[in-house]
Every structure is written in C-alpha cells, then in structure tokens.
Amino acid sequence: NTIILGGNAIATGQALGTSTTVQATTAVTQKAGPLGSTGVPATPTAITAETLENVKKCRNFLSTLIKLASNGKQSSETTASVKELVKKLLEGKMEPEDFTSRLYKELNSSPQPYLVPFLK
C-alpha cells in the first residue's frame, strides 16, 4: 500500500531558514488483488477515508486481542495460538469466518455476530 501526503519541503541549494512550500496532492492506493504471474501488482485503486478509518479500527482490535491473550490469565499456548491466528488472517492465509471460529474455540468465548463483517 502507498500513502502520499502533502507538506513543506526545502529546495536543494536554498539558504537555511528559508523554505519553499510544495503543494502535493494526497494519493492513497492499494493493490487490487493478488500479484499476477509476472509478480507485478494489479492496477492501484483509490481508498476512501472511511476505509482507512476501518483499517485503523481493525489494527487496534487485533492489537488489543493479542494484548488480552498475553495478559497472564491465558496460557502461553493460547497466547501463541492467538498470535498465529492473527498472523494467518493478516497474511490472507485464513478467511475471517475461519479466524473467528477458531478464535472463539481458543478463547472459550461466545460468537460475536458483527466480528466477521467487521474483519471483511
């Protein structure tokens, strides 16, 4: 994923203390699907601010999940299993349905109906 944000820059050869404002556009792209047989990513597509916000929420959820699994009340095997489940989910080696099902079993917790749509 590529994120480009605008900002200020100092031109090469300019005296210190002076700056030139550079107007840059904001562009956010992501790979649209898996790599082709040549290993070149597919055409980039724009991501909305809502999608970026959802990615942040998902990241926070998965980080909190690992922290809670590591808090001392869980066995080291459970902690390792949760970390492995998260890793497989992030790598795309496991679908959200499979992830949640195995997570519930690992943590002996009840199903949360909005988790799968949230992860998708």
For each residue, the residues with C-beta under 8 A, 3 or more apart:
1: 28 29 30 31 47
2: 27 28 29 30 44
3: 27 28
4: 24 25 26 27 28
5: 24 26
6: 22 23 24 25 26
7: 22 24
8: 19 20 21 22
9: 19 20 22
10: 14 18 19 20
11: 14 20
12:
13:
14: 10 11 18 19 20
15: 18
16:
17:
18: 10 14 15
19: 8 9 10 14
20: 8 9 10 11 14
21: 8
22: 6 7 8 9
23: 6
24: 4 5 6 7
25: 4 6
26: 4 5 6
27: 2 3 4 46
28: 1 2 3 4 46 47 52
29: 1 2 44 45 46 47
30: 1 2 44 45 47
31: 1 34 35 41 42 44
32: 41 42 43 44 45
33: 42
34: 31 42
35: 31 38 39 40 41 42
36: 39 40 41 42
37:
38: 35
39: 35 36
40: 35 36
41: 31 32 35 36 44
42: 31 32 33 34 35 36
43: 32
44: 2 29 30 31 32 41
45: 29 30 32
46: 27 28 29
47: 1 28 29 30 51 52
48: 51 52
49: 52 53
50: 53 54
51: 47 48 54 55
52: 28 47 48 49 55 56
53: 49 50 56 57
54: 50 51 57 58
55: 51 52 58 59
56: 52 53 59 60
57: 53 54 60 61 118
58: 54 55 61 62 118 119
59: 55 56 62 63
60: 56 57 63 64
61: 57 58 64 65 118
62: 58 59 65 66 86 89 90
63: 59 60 66 67
64: 60 61 67 68
65: 61 62 68 69 82 86 103
66: 62 63 69 70 79 82 83 86
67: 63 64 70 71
68: 64 65 71 74
69: 65 66 74 78 79 82 83 107
70: 66 67 74 79
71: 67 68 74
72:
73:
74: 68 69 70 71 78 79 82 107
75: 78 79
76: 79 80
77: 80 81
78: 69 74 75 81 82 106 107
79: 66 69 70 74 75 76 82 83
80: 76 77 83 84
81: 77 78 84 85 106
82: 65 66 69 74 78 79 85 86 103 106 107
83: 66 69 79 80 86 87
84: 80 81 87 88
85: 81 82 88 89 94 99 102 103 106
86: 62 65 66 82 83 89 90
87: 83 84 90 91
88: 84 85 91 93 94 99
89: 62 85 86 92 93 94 96 99 119
90: 62 86 87
91: 87 88
92: 89
93: 88 89
94: 85 88 89 98 99 102
95: 98 99
96: 89 99 100 115 116 119 120
97: 100 101 116
98: 94 95 101 102
99: 85 88 89 94 95 96 102 103 119
100: 96 97 103 104 111 112 115 116 119
101: 97 98 104 105
102: 85 94 98 99 105 106
103: 65 82 85 99 100 106 107 109
104: 100 101 107 108 109 110 111
105: 101 102 108
106: 78 81 82 85 102 103
107: 69 74 78 82 103 104
108: 104 105
109: 103 104 112
110: 104
111: 100 104 115
112: 100 109 115
113: 116
114: 117 118
115: 96 100 111 112 118 119
116: 96 97 100 113 119 120
117: 114 120
118: 57 58 61 114 115
119: 58 89 96 99 100 115 116
120: 96 116 117
